[in-house]
């Protein structure tokens, strides 16, 4: 299995602070997302990723987010196999100390 590219929460925060336009996808469940998401993230639950692949563009890179980085890592493997550019946010929302939107 090909290795997954990763990004830390600190690296992501720096990119957002620098005004970079990033494609963030939160794959957690609805009740988890109600605890707050990274501003600008799109919510697509892990279980619904396969039927939502048409929402992704193979020319863009997506940063996948979950609670701890496990589920988003699985989603990254799946999407990379389908030919998408993805990066896993290591440590997930548990490590995220930045702003949240509710």
C-alpha positions as CSV (number, residue, x, y, z in Angstrom):
1,X,0.0,0.0,0.0
2,X,1.3,3.4,-1.0
3,X,2.3,5.7,1.9
4,X,-0.2,8.4,2.8
5,X,1.0,12.0,2.8
6,X,0.4,13.6,6.2
7,X,0.0,17.1,7.7
8,X,0.2,18.1,11.3
9,X,-2.4,20.3,13.0
10,X,0.3,23.0,13.4
11,X,1.3,22.8,9.7
12,X,-2.3,23.1,8.8
13,X,-2.8,26.1,11.1
14,X,0.2,27.9,9.5
15,X,-1.2,27.3,6.0
16,X,-4.6,28.7,7.0
17,X,-3.0,31.7,8.8
18,X,-1.1,32.4,5.6
19,X,-4.4,32.5,3.7
20,X,-3.9,29.4,1.7
21,X,-7.0,28.1,-0.1
22,X,-7.2,24.5,1.2
23,X,-9.7,21.7,0.5
24,X,-10.6,20.3,4.0
25,X,-12.9,17.4,4.4
26,X,-14.2,16.3,7.8
27,X,-15.2,12.6,7.7
28,X,-16.6,12.4,11.3
29,X,-20.2,11.5,12.2
30,X,-22.8,14.3,12.6
31,X,-22.7,14.3,16.4
32,X,-18.9,14.7,16.4
33,X,-19.1,17.6,13.9
34,X,-21.5,19.4,16.2
35,X,-18.6,19.7,18.7
36,X,-16.9,22.0,16.1
37,X,-15.2,21.8,12.8
38,X,-12.2,23.6,11.3
39,X,-13.6,26.7,9.6
40,X,-14.1,26.1,5.9
41,X,-14.1,22.3,6.1
42,X,-16.7,20.3,4.2
43,X,-18.5,17.6,6.1
44,X,-18.7,14.3,4.3
45,X,-19.1,11.3,6.6
46,X,-16.7,8.5,6.2
47,X,-19.4,6.0,5.3
48,X,-20.7,8.2,2.5
49,X,-17.3,9.0,0.8
50,X,-17.7,6.3,-2.0
51,X,-21.1,7.7,-3.1
52,X,-19.7,11.3,-2.9
53,X,-16.6,10.8,-5.0
54,X,-18.1,13.1,-7.7
55,X,-17.7,16.0,-5.3
56,X,-13.9,15.6,-5.5
57,X,-11.6,16.9,-8.2
58,X,-8.6,14.7,-9.1
59,X,-6.5,17.9,-9.8
60,X,-6.9,19.2,-6.2
61,X,-5.4,18.0,-3.0
62,X,-7.7,17.2,-0.1
63,X,-6.9,17.2,3.6
64,X,-8.9,14.6,5.4
65,X,-9.9,15.2,9.1
66,X,-11.4,13.0,11.8
67,X,-11.3,12.8,15.6
68,X,-7.8,11.2,16.0
69,X,-6.5,10.6,12.4
70,X,-7.4,6.9,12.2
71,X,-10.6,7.1,10.1
72,X,-9.3,9.9,7.9
73,X,-6.2,7.7,7.3
74,X,-8.5,4.9,6.1
75,X,-10.3,7.4,3.8
76,X,-7.0,8.6,2.5
77,X,-6.0,5.0,1.5
78,X,-9.3,4.5,-0.2
79,X,-9.2,7.8,-2.1
80,X,-5.6,7.4,-3.1
81,X,-6.5,4.0,-4.6
82,X,-9.2,5.8,-6.6
83,X,-6.6,8.2,-7.9
84,X,-7.2,11.3,-5.7
85,X,-4.6,13.5,-4.0
86,X,-5.1,13.3,-0.3
87,X,-3.3,14.2,2.9
88,X,-4.2,13.0,6.4
89,X,-4.3,15.4,9.3
90,X,-2.4,13.5,11.9
91,X,-3.8,13.7,15.5
92,X,-7.2,14.7,14.2
93,X,-9.5,17.1,16.0
94,X,-8.1,15.9,19.4
95,X,-4.9,17.8,18.5
96,X,-6.5,20.8,16.9
97,X,-6.2,23.9,19.0
98,X,-7.2,26.4,16.4
99,X,-10.5,28.0,15.7
100,X,-13.7,25.9,15.4
101,X,-16.9,26.7,13.7
102,X,-20.2,25.3,15.1
